[in-house]
Amino acid sequence: MLLVATVGLGVFDILNGYASVVWITILEALVVILVVHFVYEAMPKCRERLVIVGLAAAFDQNSIKSIQIHFDWNARQPHF
């Protein structure tokens, strides 16, 4: 799954003109996959396991985007 996600997202970015930020996309995919893996392994076997893992993935992805927006916004601010 790790290889498929990183290669698929990387190829998509390259083919659609986002080659300069392909490394960010691959890094995002790696972080989300690792967080999902660790949450899945830490959860006891129950019916709600997939729901909790899905919520963890959504929270992780939103956290990554928030950090990216914060650093991008700070990079554009003039420094006096």
trRosetta pair geometry for C-beta under 8 A, 3 or more apart (Angstrom, degrees):
i j d omega theta_ij theta_ji phi_ij phi_ji
1 4 5.8 -58 -145 39 31 111
1 5 6.2 29 160 -19 67 108
1 33 6.6 171 116 -139 105 125
2 5 6.2 -59 -148 36 25 107
2 6 6.4 12 162 -8 62 112
2 29 7.9 132 -152 138 60 102
2 30 7.1 52 -154 -114 101 69
2 33 5.3 138 -102 145 80 160
3 6 6.3 -64 -145 42 26 102
3 7 5.9 17 164 -11 66 115
4 7 6.2 -61 -138 43 23 104
4 8 5.8 20 165 -17 62 117
5 8 6.1 -60 -139 40 21 108
5 9 6.2 11 167 -8 61 113
5 29 4.5 176 138 -172 112 127
5 33 6.1 172 51 -63 157 132
6 9 6.3 -60 -141 43 25 103
6 10 5.9 25 160 -19 62 116
6 26 4.8 57 -150 -141 96 90
6 29 5.1 176 -84 93 67 141
6 30 6.5 35 -83 -59 120 85
7 10 5.7 -61 -143 41 26 112
7 11 6.1 24 162 -18 65 108
8 11 6.1 -55 -144 36 25 106
8 12 6.4 26 156 -19 61 109
9 12 5.6 -54 -148 36 32 115
9 13 6.4 32 155 -19 65 105
9 25 4.9 -156 147 153 117 118
9 26 6.6 169 88 -81 114 57
9 29 5.4 180 26 -54 152 142
10 13 5.9 -55 -150 35 30 109
10 14 6.4 26 156 -16 65 107
10 22 5.1 72 -141 -173 75 113
10 25 6.5 167 -83 91 56 118
10 26 5.3 26 -73 -71 107 108
11 14 5.8 -56 -146 39 32 110
11 15 6.1 25 160 -14 67 112
12 15 6.1 -62 -144 41 25 105
12 16 6.1 -2 166 3 63 118
13 16 6.4 -77 -141 49 23 95
13 18 4.0 -83 -163 81 84 109
13 19 6.6 141 133 -80 90 37
13 21 6.7 -121 -165 82 135 76
13 22 4.3 162 99 -100 139 85
13 25 5.2 -175 -50 16 147 159
14 18 7.3 -83 -62 66 25 66
14 19 5.0 58 -121 -93 66 88
14 22 5.9 19 -58 -84 81 144
18 21 5.2 -54 176 52 94 97
18 22 6.3 129 115 -63 83 73
18 25 7.5 77 124 -29 130 137
19 22 5.6 -21 -148 -21 39 119
21 24 4.7 -35 -176 29 84 119
21 25 6.5 88 129 -22 83 94
22 25 5.6 -53 -153 36 41 114
22 26 6.3 38 152 -17 71 105
23 26 5.7 -53 -145 38 34 110
23 27 6.2 36 154 -20 65 107
24 27 5.7 -55 -147 38 31 112
24 28 6.4 36 153 -22 64 104
24 68 7.4 91 -172 -118 131 129
25 28 5.7 -51 -150 33 30 114
25 29 6.5 30 153 -18 63 105
26 29 5.7 -53 -150 36 33 112
26 30 6.4 34 152 -20 65 106
27 30 5.7 -53 -148 35 32 112
27 31 6.4 30 156 -18 65 106
28 31 5.9 -59 -149 37 29 108
28 32 6.3 23 158 -14 66 109
28 61 7.5 64 -178 -128 108 75
28 64 5.4 122 -129 156 94 154
29 32 6.0 -58 -144 40 29 107
29 33 6.1 25 159 -17 65 111
30 33 5.9 -59 -144 39 26 108
30 34 6.3 24 159 -17 64 109
31 34 5.9 -58 -147 38 28 109
31 35 6.3 26 157 -17 65 107
31 60 6.9 -168 131 170 95 117
31 64 6.3 137 88 -89 142 135
32 35 5.9 -56 -147 38 30 109
32 36 6.2 28 156 -17 65 109
32 57 5.9 64 -170 -149 100 83
32 60 5.3 145 -117 112 71 126
32 61 5.7 29 -103 -74 127 85
32 64 7.2 -74 -60 -13 94 149
33 36 5.8 -55 -145 39 30 111
33 37 6.2 34 155 -23 64 107
34 37 5.6 -53 -146 34 31 114
34 38 6.4 24 159 -14 65 106
35 38 6.1 -58 -146 39 29 105
35 39 6.2 26 157 -15 66 109
35 56 6.3 -156 144 150 104 107
35 57 7.0 151 95 -99 108 56
35 60 4.5 155 87 -106 162 157
36 39 5.9 -57 -144 40 29 109
36 40 6.0 30 157 -21 65 110
36 53 5.8 72 -154 -175 82 98
36 56 6.5 150 -102 97 59 110
36 57 4.9 23 -85 -82 111 103
36 60 7.5 -121 -49 28 76 154
37 40 5.8 -59 -147 37 26 111
37 41 6.3 19 158 -14 64 109
38 41 5.9 -55 -143 40 31 108
38 42 6.1 27 159 -19 65 112
39 42 5.8 -61 -144 39 28 109
39 43 6.4 32 158 -29 64 106
39 52 7.0 -151 164 128 118 94
39 53 5.3 153 107 -115 116 73
39 56 4.3 138 -100 101 174 173
40 43 6.1 -55 -149 24 27 111
40 49 7.2 75 -138 171 68 105
40 53 5.0 38 -79 -108 84 134
43 46 7.3 -106 161 30 103 93
43 49 4.8 141 127 -132 141 92
43 52 6.1 146 -104 82 144 137
43 53 6.9 -97 -6 -57 151 95
44 49 7.6 -128 83 -86 45 111
45 49 6.6 -33 -139 -52 36 148
46 49 5.3 139 62 -40 65 92
48 51 5.0 -57 -164 42 67 116
48 52 5.8 65 140 -23 88 104
49 52 6.1 -62 -151 38 27 107
49 53 6.3 24 155 -16 65 110
50 53 5.6 -53 -142 39 33 112
50 54 6.2 37 156 -21 65 106
51 54 5.7 -55 -149 36 29 113
51 55 6.5 28 153 -17 64 105
52 55 5.7 -52 -147 37 32 110
52 56 6.4 35 152 -21 64 104
53 56 5.6 -52 -148 35 33 114
53 57 6.5 35 152 -20 64 103
54 57 5.7 -52 -148 34 32 112
54 58 6.5 30 154 -16 65 105
55 58 5.7 -53 -146 38 33 111
55 59 6.2 33 155 -18 66 107
56 59 5.8 -55 -144 39 30 110
56 60 6.1 32 155 -22 64 109
57 60 5.7 -55 -145 37 28 113
57 61 6.3 27 157 -18 64 107
58 61 5.9 -54 -145 37 29 109
58 62 6.3 26 157 -14 64 108
59 62 5.9 -59 -147 41 29 109
59 63 6.2 33 153 -23 64 107
60 63 5.7 -54 -148 34 29 113
60 64 6.5 30 154 -19 64 104
61 64 5.8 -52 -150 33 32 111
61 65 6.5 30 153 -15 64 106
62 65 5.7 -54 -146 39 34 111
62 66 6.2 38 153 -23 66 106
63 66 5.6 -54 -148 35 31 114
63 67 6.5 30 154 -18 64 104
64 67 5.9 -55 -151 36 31 110
64 68 6.4 31 152 -19 65 107
65 68 5.6 -54 -147 37 33 113
65 69 6.3 32 156 -19 66 105
66 69 5.9 -53 -146 36 29 109
66 70 6.3 32 154 -21 63 107
67 70 5.6 -54 -148 35 31 114
67 71 6.4 21 159 -10 66 107
68 71 6.2 -61 -147 42 28 102
68 72 5.9 25 158 -17 66 113
69 72 5.7 -58 -140 42 28 110
69 73 6.0 30 159 -22 64 109
70 73 5.9 -58 -147 36 24 110
70 74 6.4 19 157 -14 62 109
71 74 5.7 -54 -143 40 33 109
71 75 6.2 38 155 -26 65 105
72 75 5.7 -51 -148 30 31 114
72 76 6.8 23 155 -15 62 107
73 76 6.1 -63 -155 36 31 107
73 77 7.0 40 149 -35 63 101
74 77 5.7 -44 -152 14 39 117
